[in-house]
Amino acid sequence: KDRLMGPCAAHWFGTDEYGRDLFARIVYGARYSLIIGVGSVLLGLLVGTILGSQAGFKGGITDSIIMRGIDIFYSIPNIMTAVVIVSLLGPVNLMIALAFSCASSFARIVRASVMTIRDQEYVESSYAMGLPTWKIIVKHILPNCLSPIIVQITLLIGTTIISASSLSFLGIGVPAPAPEWGAL
């Protein structure tokens, strides 16, 4: 009876072919989309920060090897990378697939920030005091790289949600009964 209704006072966005309220499904589906978006960006942040900080701090051949690998991933469109990974590993690994595309952006930004900060006097004095490299990076360099990282996080969460919705629309994202935004 309530199937495919248009927007009205009882159903703000109308109903679908099964008579379910679309507004309620969109609000409930935000949970899936936000978890996928934030989770994949945080996972990409972790991987990208590790790779970018190592490339930026060490330089030389390490920088060249890491950044050429990142450039290969960066040259492939994000949605294509995600489609290949989800097709190979299954829809359960959607967050991992989207994190791969985020990691390249974070690695490039962190590398650039680390390269500008690593030559500061306080970093050199920490190195002269005998602190290990990981401690110098974590305590002295990465806190000073936070501004561009925070901006990139906010930009990539929206982009990742759209990519996850696109994959669900194509049928390779979140399984069908779940009210994810792309499936709706």
Buried (B, 14 or more C-beta within 10 A) or exposed (E): EBEEBEEEEEBEBBBBEEEBBBEBBBEEBBEBBBEBBBBBBBBBBBBBBBBBBBBBBBBEEEBEEBBEBBEEBBEBEBBEBBBEBBEEEEBEBBBBBBBBBBBBBBBBBBBBBBBEBBEEEEBEEBBEEEBEBEEBBEEBBBEBBEEEBEEBBEEBBEBBBBBBBBBBBEEBBBEEEBBBBBBB
